[in-house]
Amino acid sequence: MNHYVMEVRNINKAFAGNEVLKDVSFDIIPGEVHTLIGENGAGKSTLMKIIGGIYSKDSGTILYNGQQVEFTSPIEAMQSGISIVHQELSLAENISVAQNIYCHREPKNSLGFIQWEKLYSMAHEVFEKMGIEIDPKVDAGTVSVAKQQLVEIGKALSHDSKVIIMDEPTSSLSDKEVEYLYSIIDNLKQQNVAIVFISHKLQEVFKVSDRITVLRDGQIIDTMLTSETNQDEVIHKMVGRHMDDLYPEKSKRVGDVIMHVEKFCCTDVYSDISFQVRKGEILGMAGLVGAGRTEIARGIIGADPRDSGTIRLDGKEVHIKNCRDAIANGIGYVTEDRKLLGLFQSMPVRWNIVSASLKKIQSAFGFIDNTAISSKAAEFIELMDIRPKDDSLHVVNLSGGNQQKALLAKWLCSDPKVLIVDEPTRGVDVGAKSHIHNYLRKLADQGIGVIVISSEQPEILGLCDRVLVISDGVLTRELDNSSSRLTQEDIMKYATGKGANDDR
């Protein structure tokens, strides 16, 4: 019989009478990767927060190394050997990497002063154990997001953790960095560390996990050996229905040019970017991390300055100096960073939905019309299937997928002519992805110009009618995808610059 390092038995949890977890049982074996998967709002994060001492359970039992435990704080859980690497990083950016790893545990001399060189040496030993190189002396805020993610893992290892919970650990990593994380996970398995791996990316689930547990509507649906199941079966168990096609059909009719971007330049960022967006199509923008896709989008909406370039909407040149001008001209931008730049986390859902459209809901005397706000909010909550449907709930209390739907609702409410969507399904489960994909296609069919920026090449290939490939700030190729004959290799050829000199 397997020895479980941890077992949760018959866990129940409700918030304000709403059952979030119902009789959930889950276990993990030393040295295995056990993936927990489910749609947004299925209860994954709540279960992990109960295990990690962030939430208390209403009923049920947690056994750790065969002993019943009741953690009342994350610190208590970490001291016992259970750590969570959250999707939303929690580093203190203005102190050193080493201090973040050993916060409140710094080595001190007899006078109570921190022994800095010893602290840096201890952090260096952690990174050496992981097989990575990060300067422990620099401020955490000065290293890349990918390295911050690795620092979080290092913090968990510094506690000699026996169980590490990784919540969407690859969401901010490039393909190369993801492969590096996989090697770290393999190393941890060799050290008999148990890993709970939460992810929406089915390809990586099948790459790293030994077992898969599916959670739906707060209940365990099934636990399977990864080697004995497949993606179709997992999707069916996740959403309660078969999803033979995750993407809608390509456009049947492409109309007139709605937006023309010409000769966009920004020194050392991008140069000579020209393209058209047509009614009825979804235009994809592909490229490697750092290629300049987001910077081009921010230049279009006036969020970042540019050196030169023009924009024409419906054949007429428009002058966009800031985001207010973009909104006034009917250009919406769904940012890739919904937490920092997209939503007001501490405000209700209804205010977030109307925040880009306040002028449209004013009364005749210029006052805010609360009835109109509630009506608009209800319309888009239903349209985007935002759950729960309580428009007074603060956005911070929504799951990641429902926050993404709220962000899309915010810009749809502004009635845009052109909608630029940056990483539309990052951190979103397969069911919500399908909903978002289908709605973006519906918008295109209604005559809205849709631009999709995505680092997920299957999404670009499955959703977009044309693809612009950006490499080092240069538009290297425009590819026709209307017949769905493109491959990931076609895109990578131009994303790496290898095909940049081919005949166009």
N, C-alpha and C positions, 0 to 999 in steps of 0.2 A: 504494500500500500504506500502511495506517495505521502511524504511528509510535507504538509502545507506550512509555509512560513506565516501565512495569514489566511483566515477564514472570516467572512462576514455571513451571518446567518439570520435570515428572516428580518431584514432591516425595513422599517417603515418610517416615512417622514412626510409631514404635511406642512404647508405654509398657508396660514389664514384659511384653513379648512380645505385647501386644494391639495389632494394627494399627489406627491411627487415621486415617492418610492413606495412600492407595494410588495412586501414580503420578499425582498431581494436577498439572494444568497450568491456569494462569489468567493472564489479562492485563488491562491497563487502559490506556485511551487518554487523553491530556490533555483536560480539559474535559468528561469524561463521568461519569455516575453509573452504576457497575456494581454491581448488587445481587447479593449472595451469599445464597442462601436454602437452607434444608434443615431437617429435623427436629432437635430437640435431640439432641446426641451424634453428629451427622453429620460433625463435624470442622471446622466453620466457624471457631470460636474458635482451635483449634489452628493452622490455616493462617494466620490473621491474626497470631497470636503469633510464628510463625516469620518472617513478613514483617517484623514489628516488632521483632525481635531479642530477644524474651522467651524463646522456645524455640529450640533448634538442630534442624536437620533431620537425618535419618539419611542421606538421599541426595537428589540433585536439584540444580537450579541456579536461582538468582535473578538476573535481569538488571534493572538500574536505569539508565535512560537508555542502554541498550545495553551497559553494563559489568557484568561479573559482580561481585556483592557478597556479603559474608558478615558480617551484623551480629551482634555478640556481646552487645549490650545495647540497651535502648530508647533510651538517651541517644545512642548512636552512630547509631541509625536516625533519630532526630529531627534530629540535627545534619546528616544527609544529606538531610533533607526529607521524611521519612516519619513520620507521627504517627497515634496511635490514640486515639480518644475512646471510652473504655470505658463499658459499660453501668453498671458499678459505679463511681461517681465516685471520683476519687483526689486530691481537693483537700485541702490542709492548712487546716483550718477556722479555726485560731487565728491565722493571719497574713492580711495584706491580699490583696485580689483581685489587685492589681498584682504583689505578691511571688510569688503562685502562678503568674502568667503568665511571669515572668522569674526563676524560682527558680534560684539559682546563676549568674545572668547579669545581676544588677542592675548598673546603671551606678555606678561609684565614682570618688571624687576621688583625687588623688595620694597621700593618706594612707590610702587603703583604705576610707574611709567611704562608705556608700550615699548617692547623690544622690537624695533622696526625691522632690523635685519633678520631676526629670527622669524618674524611674521612673514616677510617676503620669501624666506627660505621654505617655510611650511606651505605657502601657496604654490611655490614652484614645484614642490614635491607632489602636490595634488595634480598639477598639470602634467607632470612627468608620468604619473600613473595613468593619466588619460591618453598620453601620447601626443599632446598638443603644446604649442608655444604661444603663450600670452604673457606680456610683461606685467607682473603683479603689482608694480609700483604706479602704473598710470591710473588716472581716474576712470571709473567704469563707464562713464558717459562718453569717453573718447574712443572706445573700441566699437567695432561694427555690431549690428544687431545679432549677427550670427555668433560672434565671439561672446556677446553678452549671454546668449543662450547656453553656451558652453561653460561660462562662469557659473551660471545657475546650477548646472549639472555638477560642477566642481564643488560648489557649496554643499550639495547633497552628499557627495563622496566624503567631504571633510568630516561629516558626522558619522562616518563609517556606516552608512545606511545599508540596511538589508533589503529594503523595499523602496524603489524609486518610482513615483508616478509621473509620467511624462504626458502633459496635456498639449496636444498639437505641436510637438517639438520642432517640426520641419516647416511650419507655416511661414517663417521669415527667412528661410535658408535657400541658397542657390542649389542647383543640382549637385555641384561638386561638394558643397558643404553638407548636403544630405548624405551623400555617400560616406563622408567622413564621420558623420554622426552614427551611421550604421556600424562602422568599424569600432566606435567607442562602445556601442551597445553590445557587440560581440565580445569585446574585452570585459565588459561588466558581467556578462553571462558566465565567462570563464572564471570569474571571481565569485560565482554563486550568488550574485545579486539578482533579486527578483524585480522585474520591471512590468509595471502596468502601463500600457501604451494606448493613448487615446488619439484617434485620428479619423479624419473623414476621407482620406485618400486610400482607396481600396488597393491600389497597386503596392503601396508601401506596407499596408497591413499584411498582405500576403508575402511580402519580402522579409519582414522582420519577426513576425509572430509565430509562436508555437501553438497557442490556442486562441480562439476568438469567442467572445461572449457578446451576444446581441441584446441590447436593452431597447424596449419600445414602450412608450407611455408609462414609464416607471416600473415596468415589469421585465424580468429576465425571460427572453423568448427561447434562447438555446445557447449552449456552450459546445463548441466543436473543435476538433483538432484541425489546424489549418491545412494539413496535408490531406484531409478527407473531405474538404468542401471546395467551393469555387465562388467567384464573385457574384454570379447570378443568384445563387442560393442565399448568400449573405444579404444582397439587396432585397430579395423577397422577404426575408425575415425582418429586415430593418423597417420597411415601409408597409408591409402587409399586403403587397401586391407585386406582380411581375412588372419590370420596367425594361422591356425589350429594346427600347430606343430612348436614350437619355437626352437626345437632341431633337429639336423640331426639324421639319423639312426646310430645305434651303428656299430662298426667295423664288417665287414663280414669275414675278414681274418687277423689274427694276425701272424706276422712273427717272425724272429729271435730276440734275445736280442741285442739291439743296445748300451745300457748303463747299467753297473752294479755298483751300489754304495754299498760298503761293510764296515760295522763296523765304521760308522762315529760317532765321539765323540767330544764334546766340553763341557768342565767342566761347570756345572750349567746351561747349555742351552739345550743340547740334548745328548743322549747316545745310542750307539749300533744300529744305523740306517742302515739297509740294505734293498735294494730293486732292482728290475730290471725294465727296460723300454724296451718294444718291439716295433718293427716296426709295423705300422698299427693300433696301439691303442692309446687312450688318457688315461693317468694315472692321476687320481685325488688325491689331497692331502687335506684332510679335518681335521677339528679340531676347537676348540674354539679359540677366540682371545688370543694371548699370548702362544699358545701351542708349538710354535717353528718351524712352517712350513716355514716361510720366512727365518729364521736363517739357516735352513738346506739348502735351495736353495742358499743363499749367501755363505754358506760354499762350496757348489759344484763348484761355479764359482770363488772362491778365493777372493770374496769381503770381507769376514770375515775370520779370522784364525780358524783353528780347531786343536784339539789335536792329532787325529789319523783318519785313514780311507783311503780307496783306491777307485779309479774310473777306470773302464775299459770301453773303447769305442771299439766296434767291437772286443771284446776279448783281446784287448791290453791295458795294464795299462798306464795311462797318468798322468802326474804330473802338477797339476794346482795350482800355487801359487798366481795368481792375475787374474784380469778380462782379461788382454791381452792374457794370456795363454788359458783362456776359449774360447775366440773368435778364437784363432789360431787352437784350437782343435775342433771347430765346435759346441760349446755350447753357445746358446744365452739365455739371461734372460730379460724378460719384467717385469720391476719393478712395484710394486704396487703404487709407488709415482712418477707419470710421471712428475709432476711439478718440484720437487727438484732433483730427481735422474735419470729421464728417458730422458728428452728432453732439448735442449738448447732453452729456451723460447724466447730469443731475436734474434734468428737466423732464416733464411728462412726455409721453409718446405723442400726444396731440400737438404740443407746441413744436416738437421736432418736425413733424410732418408738414406743418404750415410755415416753418421758419424761413423758407426761401420764397414765400408767396404772400407775405403779410399785406402788401398793397392791394391784393385781390380780394381780401376778406375784411377790408375796412368798411365801416358804415358810411352813409352819405356825409356825415360830419367829421370823418377822419378817425373815428374811434374804432378800436378792435371789436369785431363782432363775435362774441363768444359762441353764439349759436352757430354761426358759420364755421368756426373752428371745429366744434364738436361734429358738425355734419361732414366736413371734409375729412376729419380724422377717421370717422366711422367708415366712410367710403373707401379710403385707402387701406385701412386695417383689414377690411373684408377683401379688397382687391388683391392685396399681397399676402393674405392669410397670415397676418402677424398674430402670434400667440404669446400670452393670453390676449384677449381682445379688449382689455381694460385700458382705455386711452389715458387714464390718470397715472398709470404705472410709470415710474421713472425708467428711462432707457437703460441705465446701468444695471437694472434688475432683469433685463431680457437676456436670453441666450445669444451667443454670437450670431447664429443664423437669423434670428428674429431682429437683431440690431441691423443686420445687413438689409433685410427687407424694409425696415423703417427708413434706412438711408435712401434706398431706391424710391420709397414712397414720397420722401421729402422732395426729390427732384421731379418725380412724375406729377406731383401736385402743382409744380410751377408751370406746367403745360409747355414743355420745351419744343423747339423746332429740331434741335440737335442734342443728343444725349451722349456724353462721353462717360464710359463706365470702366473704371480702373480696377482690375482684379475683382470682378463682380461676385465670385463665389468663393473667395478665400475664407477658409475656416467654416465652410457651410457643408452640411450633409448632403447625401446624394438625392434625397427627396426634394429638399429646398433648392438644390442646384437645378433640377429639372423644372421646377416652378419658375425660377428666375430666367432660365434659358427660354422657356416658352413665352414668358411675358416680354422679353426683349424682342423676340420674333414678332409678337403681336404689335409692339410699338412700331417696328419697321414696316409691317404690313399697313399700318395706319398712316404711313407717310413721314414718320419721324426719322431723321438721320441718326443712326446708332453706330458709335465707335466703341469697340471692345478691346481693352488692353488686358492681356492675360499672359502669365508665365506658364500656364498649363497648356501645352501644345495640343493635347486631345480636345480641349475646350475650343481653341482657335479653329482647329480642323472641323470639329463637329458643329460649330455654331455659325461661323462667318462665311460670307459669300465671296469676299475678296480679302487678301491679307497683305498688309504692308510689313516688310521685314526691315527692322532698324538694327544697325550695327555701328557701335561707336559714334552715335549721333548722325549717322548718314542713312538715308533711305536706299538700301542696296537692291531691293526688288519689290515689285508689286505682282502678286500671284493670284490667279483666278482659281477660286475654290467652289464655283457654282456646281461643278459636276462631281465634287467630293473625291477627286482623284489625287489630291495632294497627299504627301506623307510627311511625317516628322522629319525625315531625312532631307526633304526638299527645303523645309524651313531652316533647319540647322545649317545647310550649305551656305545660305546667305546671311544667317544670323552670326556666323563665325567669320564672315567676310571672304570665305573661300570662293564664293561664286559672284563676287561683286563686279568682276570684269567680264562676266559672260555677256553675250549679246542680249539686248533687251527686246 
